[in-house]
Amino acid sequence: MKIRGIIFDKDGTLMEFSDLWQCAVEELFNEYSLSEEVKEEIREKIGIKSDLTIRENSILASGTMNELFEVISMYILNSEDEI
């Protein structure tokens, strides 16, 4: 069987992945021991609402990985390539 394509469903159109994205972001926070204030700033910028759901049309819902890395790299002292 030959694979003819891969579907990336980051925004939850086909499957609900918000819990996975939320967990991945929290793991990143823990890895870098970020303060609660910084965590809230990043959540707001990438599109995680206060109830921990993902804001429609946000970076996390429909942006590129580069956009996501750009925001996170503003708060972590590594380059986008290292993240």
Buried (B, 14 or more C-beta within 10 A) or exposed (E): EEEEEEEEEBBBEEEEBBEEBBEEBBEBBEEBEBEEEBBEBBBBBBBBEEEEEBBEEBBBBBBEEEBBBBBBBEBBEEEBEEB
